[in-house]
């Protein structure tokens, strides 16, 4: 085979292989997970003093980023669109649903739940997986 043709075919094959590798890497990227905490306080001062510092440490130890919060992370306004909005919402993000689950299975989290329940009449925490985002 003629050398320029062989070189051209090798370059084409390399480009195709590189494109396939990039596509594979993007397909493997996991969507982020959002954790939502809703609560109604029975004793907000005790909650802020006993629960919040431990919660912040445990979530940050697992890489969470706070997007909206109460207590030390005061959030913005809440707009009720349909139905009544919860009175207090915290929203944070983990790199994946697996990471959120790892945090929720931790001893630190299991120790937090009874404290949160002690100072609230309504206490709910759940995670949702975000949609995969296209590369930017």
C-alpha positions in Angstrom: 0.0 0.0 0.0 1.2 3.4 -0.8 2.6 5.3 2.2 0.4 8.5 2.0 -2.7 6.3 1.7 -1.6 4.2 4.7 -0.9 7.3 6.7 -4.3 8.8 5.8 -6.1 5.6 6.8 -4.2 5.5 10.1 -5.2 9.1 10.9 -8.8 8.4 10.0 -8.8 5.3 12.2 -7.2 7.2 15.1 -9.8 10.0 14.8 -12.7 7.4 14.8 -11.2 5.7 17.8 -10.7 9.0 19.7 -14.3 10.0 18.9 -15.6 6.6 20.2 -13.5 7.0 23.4 -14.9 10.5 24.0 -18.5 9.3 23.4 -17.9 6.4 25.9 -16.6 8.8 28.5 -19.6 11.1 28.2 -21.9 8.1 28.4 -20.3 7.0 31.6 -20.8 10.4 33.4 -23.4 10.0 36.1 -26.0 12.7 36.6 -25.8 14.7 39.9 -28.2 14.0 42.7 -30.2 16.6 44.6 -31.1 16.0 48.2 -34.1 17.8 49.6 -34.8 18.2 53.3 -38.2 19.5 54.4 -39.0 20.3 58.0 -41.3 22.1 60.4 -39.6 23.1 63.6 -40.8 22.5 67.1 -37.6 24.1 68.5 -35.6 25.9 65.8 -32.9 27.1 68.3 -32.1 23.6 69.6 -32.3 22.2 66.0 -29.8 24.9 64.8 -27.5 24.2 67.8 -27.6 20.4 67.9 -28.4 19.2 64.4 -27.1 21.8 61.9 -23.4 21.7 62.7 -23.4 17.9 62.5 -25.4 17.8 59.3 -23.2 20.3 57.6 -20.1 18.3 58.5 -21.5 15.0 57.5 -22.7 16.2 54.1 -19.5 18.1 53.3 -17.5 15.0 54.3 -19.3 13.3 51.3 -18.7 16.2 48.9 -22.1 17.9 49.1 -22.6 21.5 47.8 -25.4 23.5 49.5 -27.7 25.2 47.0 -30.3 26.4 49.4 -30.7 26.1 53.1 -31.9 27.2 56.4 -29.9 27.9 59.6 -26.3 28.6 58.7 -27.2 28.5 55.0 -30.1 30.9 54.7 -31.8 30.4 51.3 -33.8 32.8 49.3 -37.5 33.2 48.9 -39.9 30.3 48.2 -42.6 30.7 45.7 -45.7 28.5 46.0 -46.9 27.6 42.5 -49.4 24.8 43.3 -50.3 24.0 46.9 -48.6 25.2 50.0 -44.8 25.3 50.0 -43.0 23.7 53.0 -41.9 26.2 55.5 -38.3 25.2 55.6 -36.4 23.6 52.8 -32.7 22.7 52.4 -31.3 21.7 49.0 -27.9 20.3 48.4 -26.1 18.4 45.6 -24.0 15.3 45.5 -21.9 14.3 42.5 -24.1 11.3 41.9 -27.0 9.3 43.5 -24.5 6.7 44.6 -22.7 9.4 46.6 -25.9 10.6 48.2 -26.8 7.0 49.1 -23.3 6.5 50.5 -23.9 9.5 52.8 -27.4 8.3 53.8 -26.0 4.9 54.7 -23.2 6.5 56.9 -23.2 6.3 60.6 -23.0 10.1 60.8 -26.3 10.3 58.9 -28.0 7.6 61.0 -26.9 9.5 64.2 -28.5 12.7 62.8 -32.0 11.5 62.0 -33.2 11.1 65.6 -31.8 14.6 66.4 -33.7 16.1 63.5 -36.9 14.3 64.4 -36.6 15.4 68.0 -36.9 19.1 67.1 -39.4 18.9 64.3 -43.0 17.9 63.8 -42.3 17.2 60.1 -39.0 15.9 58.9 -38.3 14.4 55.5 -35.1 13.9 53.5 -35.0 12.4 50.0 -32.7 12.4 47.0 -33.5 12.7 43.3 -31.3 12.1 40.4 -30.8 14.9 37.9 -30.9 14.6 34.2 -27.7 13.9 32.3 -26.3 17.2 31.0 -24.9 17.6 27.5 -21.2 18.4 27.4 -20.5 22.1 27.4 
